[in-house]
């Protein structure tokens, strides 16, 4: 099932609370603080899906972690991914 283009956006310019490199570096830090041992690759990215911003950490084995940017500016690790987001991230890889 294809993902509607208006629901998914890989962004290179963030107009929100932080930039892509800042969000990714914060997501990397959160991942390693939580005990992550696998190294994320440079294919990790920040995406906007359904109006929400996510930092997706992945490597050659697949998705390591997905963090959502909250309105307060905090990152929250998702234990379960929205079905559409999971499909969209896998098609982008």
C-alpha positions as CSV (number, residue, x, y, z in Angstrom):
1,X,0.0,0.0,0.0
2,X,1.6,3.3,-1.1
3,X,2.0,6.1,1.4
4,X,0.3,9.4,0.4
5,X,2.9,12.0,-0.4
6,X,1.2,14.6,1.8
7,X,1.7,12.4,4.9
8,X,5.4,11.8,4.6
9,X,8.1,14.4,4.1
10,X,11.9,13.9,4.5
11,X,13.0,17.3,5.5
12,X,16.3,19.0,5.0
13,X,15.2,22.3,6.5
14,X,13.4,22.4,9.8
15,X,11.4,25.4,10.7
16,X,10.6,24.0,14.2
17,X,12.6,23.9,17.4
18,X,15.8,22.4,16.1
19,X,17.7,21.6,12.9
20,X,18.3,18.1,11.4
21,X,21.8,17.7,12.7
22,X,20.8,18.9,16.2
23,X,17.9,16.5,16.3
24,X,20.0,13.6,15.0
25,X,22.8,14.3,17.5
26,X,20.3,14.4,20.3
27,X,18.7,11.2,19.1
28,X,22.2,9.5,18.9
29,X,22.9,10.6,22.5
30,X,19.6,9.3,23.8
31,X,20.1,6.0,22.0
32,X,23.5,5.4,23.5
33,X,22.4,6.6,27.0
34,X,19.6,4.0,26.9
35,X,22.1,1.2,26.3
36,X,22.1,0.9,22.5
37,X,25.1,-1.0,21.3
38,X,24.7,-1.1,17.5
39,X,26.1,1.9,15.6
40,X,23.6,4.0,13.6
41,X,24.7,4.6,10.0
42,X,24.6,7.9,8.0
43,X,21.2,6.8,6.5
44,X,19.6,7.9,9.8
45,X,17.4,11.0,9.1
46,X,14.7,13.3,10.4
47,X,11.3,12.9,8.8
48,X,7.9,14.5,9.2
49,X,5.0,12.1,9.1
50,X,1.4,13.1,9.8
51,X,2.4,16.5,11.0
52,X,4.8,15.1,13.6
53,X,8.6,15.1,13.5
54,X,10.6,11.9,14.0
55,X,14.3,11.1,14.2
56,X,14.9,7.7,12.7
57,X,18.1,5.9,13.6
58,X,19.0,2.9,11.4
59,X,21.9,0.8,10.2
60,X,22.3,-2.0,7.6
61,X,20.3,-4.3,9.8
62,X,17.2,-2.0,9.9
63,X,15.6,0.4,12.2
64,X,17.4,0.8,15.6
65,X,15.1,3.4,17.2
66,X,12.6,6.1,16.3
67,X,12.3,9.2,18.5
68,X,9.4,11.7,18.2
69,X,9.9,15.4,18.8
70,X,7.4,16.6,21.4
71,X,6.0,20.1,21.5
72,X,8.2,20.8,24.5
73,X,11.3,20.1,22.5
74,X,12.0,16.8,24.2
75,X,12.7,13.6,22.3
76,X,10.6,10.5,23.2
77,X,11.6,7.0,22.1
78,X,8.7,5.1,20.5
79,X,8.2,1.5,21.7
80,X,5.7,0.9,18.9
81,X,5.8,2.7,15.6
82,X,2.6,3.9,13.8
83,X,2.0,1.4,11.0
84,X,2.2,4.0,8.3
85,X,5.4,5.5,9.7
86,X,7.0,2.0,9.9
87,X,6.1,1.3,6.3
88,X,7.3,4.7,5.1
89,X,10.7,4.4,6.8
90,X,11.3,1.0,5.4
91,X,10.5,2.1,1.9
92,X,12.9,5.1,2.2
93,X,15.8,2.8,3.3
